[in-house]
Amino acid sequence: MLLFLDIDGTLIPFGSTDPYPSYEPRFPLPRAAVAGQPLLNRIDPALGARLVALDCELVWATTWLDDANVCVAPWLGLPPLPSVDWPDEDEPATPLHWKTRPLVARADGRPFVWVDDEITPADRAWVAAHHPAPALLHRVDHRYGLTAADFAVLEQWLGDRRAGH
């Protein structure tokens, strides 16, 4: 099972009127990993273990590109992860998120979860119509990032798929 993971708004919360907790890294990090990344300390390093426990193939679905593996993966205690190669050309304006078609192409008929803060009903409808396998498009509230409630949804959906539901 694939799990496509965004960073901004999903792992790094933003836009709240409340102050954010500030975390310290739990794992040794190269200086380059934190240089120029002032919001990295908003990511709870414990999320790495929670993501691994989902027992999915984790794939970056973010514009961070190489920085996802240089900065975020070590912060979370994760190995380098594969990432989606985004098309170079701009998509025509549609109600779909620009990531939707490339993620479905990358899934290549496999079941997947997409965790992002910008998913809309249009994305869900398009995936349901164009992807033959089960897919969960889970929208995270960008003000909080991934929470225990989000993990409960992911765990339930994944558990149901593994049980054949």
Secondary structure in CASP SS format (residue, H / E / C, confidence):
PFRMAT SS
TARGET T0000
AUTHOR 0000-0000-0000
METHOD secondary structure of the structure
MODEL  1
M C 1.00
L E 1.00
L E 1.00
F E 1.00
L E 1.00
D C 1.00
I C 1.00
D E 1.00
G C 1.00
T C 1.00
L C 1.00
I E 1.00
P C 1.00
F C 1.00
G C 1.00
S C 1.00
T C 1.00
D C 1.00
P C 1.00
Y C 1.00
P C 1.00
S C 1.00
Y C 1.00
E C 1.00
P C 1.00
R C 1.00
F C 1.00
P C 1.00
L C 1.00
P C 1.00
R H 1.00
A H 1.00
A H 1.00
V H 1.00
A C 1.00
G C 1.00
Q C 1.00
P C 1.00
L C 1.00
L H 1.00
N H 1.00
R H 1.00
I C 1.00
D C 1.00
P C 1.00
A C 1.00
L H 1.00
G H 1.00
A H 1.00
R H 1.00
L H 1.00
V H 1.00
A H 1.00
L C 1.00
D C 1.00
C C 1.00
E E 1.00
L E 1.00
V E 1.00
W E 1.00
A C 1.00
T C 1.00
T C 1.00
W C 1.00
L C 1.00
D H 1.00
D H 1.00
A H 1.00
N H 1.00
V H 1.00
C H 1.00
V H 1.00
A H 1.00
P H 1.00
W H 1.00
L H 1.00
G C 1.00
L C 1.00
P C 1.00
P C 1.00
L C 1.00
P C 1.00
S E 1.00
V C 1.00
D C 1.00
W C 1.00
P C 1.00
D C 1.00
E C 1.00
D C 1.00
E C 1.00
P C 1.00
A C 1.00
T C 1.00
P C 1.00
L C 1.00
H C 1.00
W C 1.00
K C 1.00
T H 1.00
R H 1.00
P H 1.00
L H 1.00
V H 1.00
A H 1.00
R H 1.00
A H 1.00
D C 1.00
G C 1.00
R C 1.00
P C 1.00
F E 1.00
V E 1.00
W E 1.00
V E 1.00
D E 1.00
D C 1.00
E C 1.00
I C 1.00
T C 1.00
P H 1.00
A H 1.00
D H 1.00
R H 1.00
A H 1.00
W H 1.00
V H 1.00
A H 1.00
A H 1.00
H H 1.00
H C 1.00
P C 1.00
A C 1.00
P C 1.00
A E 1.00
L E 1.00
L E 1.00
H E 1.00
R E 1.00
V C 1.00
D C 1.00
H C 1.00
R C 1.00
Y C 1.00
G C 1.00
L C 1.00
T C 1.00
A H 1.00
A H 1.00
D H 1.00
F H 1.00
A H 1.00
V H 1.00
L H 1.00
E H 1.00
Q H 1.00
W H 1.00
L H 1.00
G H 1.00
D H 1.00
R H 1.00
R H 1.00
A C 1.00
G C 1.00
H C 1.00
END
